[in-house]
Each structure stands twice: as C-alpha cells, then as structure tokens.
Amino acid sequence: MRRALVLLSLLTALGFVLAGCGTSYGPGGNPNEKGAGAGNAQTAGQDTNSQPQSGGLKTPAYTAAHNACSLYPLTELARQNNVKATKDAVAKAYEAGETTKTGKKQAYQGCLDALGNK
C-alpha cells in the first residue's frame, strides 16, 4: 500500500512537470518569445511602466488609485466610498487614503485618470 502511494505521488508530480504547471510565466506567456503578452488587455494598467505619463506620475500611490478606480463605474465607486457620484469626490476619497502630501496628489490624479479612461 505504501509503495502504491509513493508511486502515485511520483506520477502526479511527473504529470505536473510534463503539463507545464509551475512555470513562472503569467498569462502573457514567456516574455522572451516574440509576441509575448500580445492581446493581454485584461492586465493593462497594472504595471507601473504602462501607466499614463500624466504629470510624470508613475508611483505606487498613483498605480493603486488608478487600478482601484478602474474596477467599477463611477456610481459604484461613489456608493462604496459614501460620496457624491462625481469624479472629484471619488478621487478625493482615494486621496484621503494616503498619508503624505505627494502620495495624496498622486492618488488623486491616478483615480481621475482611471475615471477618464486614461
């Protein structure tokens, strides 16, 4: 019985290796292959290198607010944050989550850019 269990475990591990499970490549595939990541729009905006150059803001505060504000429509974001359904009010709600003056400015701009589809 013990041998059968060990054999089954080894065959399972071999199956995962042969199937390619456990690779370090994400949904875009191998980054070294030609055309890798093409058509991968579902993750657009999550990499700080793909953020708009609005005011040169490409920081974690900008990226986090941009990602959060791009998840739902304006009305839902306003409901979640208990504010008026305006771009300014929602962006200020995300701005309030930052602790530094610079972070607040960047979060505000990131949210506005997302709401403006930038």
C-alpha positions as a Python dict, from the first residue, in 0.01 Angstrom:
ca = {
    (1, 'M'): (0, 0, 0),
    (2, 'R'): (281, 238, 89),
    (3, 'R'): (460, 168, -239),
    (4, 'A'): (143, 240, -434),
    (5, 'L'): (102, 574, -255),
    (6, 'V'): (464, 673, -326),
    (7, 'L'): (430, 568, -690),
    (8, 'L'): (106, 765, -725),
    (9, 'S'): (272, 1074, -574),
    (10, 'L'): (567, 1048, -812),
    (11, 'L'): (339, 1004, -1113),
    (12, 'T'): (133, 1306, -1007),
    (13, 'A'): (446, 1521, -972),
    (14, 'L'): (571, 1400, -1310),
    (15, 'G'): (234, 1484, -1464),
    (16, 'F'): (256, 1841, -1335),
    (17, 'V'): (608, 1880, -1469),
    (18, 'L'): (515, 1746, -1811),
    (19, 'A'): (198, 1959, -1828),
    (20, 'G'): (396, 2272, -1758),
    (21, 'C'): (234, 2354, -1428),
    (22, 'G'): (453, 2556, -1200),
    (23, 'T'): (608, 2773, -1470),
    (24, 'S'): (693, 3125, -1364),
    (25, 'Y'): (524, 3279, -1667),
    (26, 'G'): (197, 3464, -1621),
    (27, 'P'): (-95, 3489, -1862),
    (28, 'G'): (121, 3674, -2116),
    (29, 'G'): (344, 3371, -2162),
    (30, 'N'): (720, 3362, -2189),
    (31, 'P'): (839, 3726, -2203),
    (32, 'N'): (1132, 3620, -2421),
    (33, 'E'): (912, 3484, -2700),
    (34, 'K'): (814, 3700, -2995),
    (35, 'G'): (466, 3847, -2947),
    (36, 'A'): (451, 3755, -2579),
    (37, 'G'): (179, 3939, -2395),
    (38, 'A'): (0, 4040, -2714),
    (39, 'G'): (-372, 4077, -2657),
    (40, 'N'): (-329, 4080, -2281),
    (41, 'A'): (-557, 4379, -2222),
    (42, 'Q'): (-711, 4234, -1906),
    (43, 'T'): (-396, 4324, -1712),
    (44, 'A'): (-334, 4661, -1878),
    (45, 'G'): (-269, 4934, -1628),
    (46, 'Q'): (-137, 4712, -1354),
    (47, 'D'): (227, 4756, -1442),
    (48, 'T'): (365, 5095, -1344),
    (49, 'N'): (551, 5106, -1675),
    (50, 'S'): (220, 5108, -1865),
    (51, 'Q'): (65, 5396, -1669),
    (52, 'P'): (-6, 5723, -1844),
    (53, 'Q'): (263, 5988, -1819),
    (54, 'S'): (16, 6238, -1670),
    (55, 'G'): (238, 6481, -1484),
    (56, 'G'): (513, 6220, -1473),
    (57, 'L'): (324, 6027, -1205),
    (58, 'K'): (416, 5660, -1206),
    (59, 'T'): (428, 5579, -835),
    (60, 'P'): (267, 5314, -614),
    (61, 'A'): (6, 5566, -491),
    (62, 'Y'): (-86, 5659, -848),
    (63, 'T'): (-95, 5297, -962),
    (64, 'A'): (-304, 5176, -668),
    (65, 'A'): (-562, 5452, -709),
    (66, 'H'): (-566, 5407, -1088),
    (67, 'N'): (-629, 5035, -1052),
    (68, 'A'): (-895, 5079, -782),
    (69, 'C'): (-1083, 5349, -973),
    (70, 'S'): (-1082, 5146, -1294),
    (71, 'L'): (-1255, 4845, -1136),
    (72, 'Y'): (-1609, 4984, -1112),
    (73, 'P'): (-1827, 5254, -1268),
    (74, 'L'): (-1831, 5597, -1104),
    (75, 'T'): (-2167, 5540, -935),
    (76, 'E'): (-2047, 5220, -768),
    (77, 'L'): (-1720, 5378, -652),
    (78, 'A'): (-1920, 5667, -505),
    (79, 'R'): (-2154, 5425, -326),
    (80, 'Q'): (-1864, 5224, -186),
    (81, 'N'): (-1695, 5539, -53),
    (82, 'N'): (-2017, 5709, 59),
    (83, 'V'): (-1955, 6022, -151),
    (84, 'K'): (-2134, 6206, -434),
    (85, 'A'): (-2112, 6041, -774),
    (86, 'T'): (-1863, 6290, -917),
    (87, 'K'): (-1511, 6221, -1036),
    (88, 'D'): (-1372, 6481, -796),
    (89, 'A'): (-1550, 6338, -490),
    (90, 'V'): (-1440, 5981, -565),
    (91, 'A'): (-1080, 6087, -634),
    (92, 'K'): (-1074, 6279, -304),
    (93, 'A'): (-1188, 5965, -124),
    (94, 'Y'): (-889, 5777, -261),
    (95, 'E'): (-665, 6074, -192),
    (96, 'A'): (-766, 6056, 175),
    (97, 'G'): (-617, 5706, 198),
    (98, 'E'): (-264, 5838, 152),
    (99, 'T'): (-52, 5978, 434),
    (100, 'T'): (188, 6211, 256),
    (101, 'K'): (114, 6526, 57),
    (102, 'T'): (285, 6378, -250),
    (103, 'G'): (101, 6048, -214),
    (104, 'K'): (-233, 6228, -186),
    (105, 'K'): (-165, 6424, -505),
    (106, 'Q'): (-62, 6111, -695),
    (107, 'A'): (-357, 5902, -573),
    (108, 'Y'): (-599, 6180, -666),
    (109, 'Q'): (-452, 6205, -1016),
    (110, 'G'): (-440, 5828, -1063),
    (111, 'C'): (-808, 5796, -978),
    (112, 'L'): (-904, 6086, -1205),
    (113, 'D'): (-705, 5934, -1492),
    (114, 'A'): (-878, 5598, -1446),
    (115, 'L'): (-1221, 5758, -1436),
    (116, 'G'): (-1132, 5948, -1753),
    (117, 'N'): (-1017, 5622, -1919),
    (118, 'K'): (-656, 5744, -1946),
}
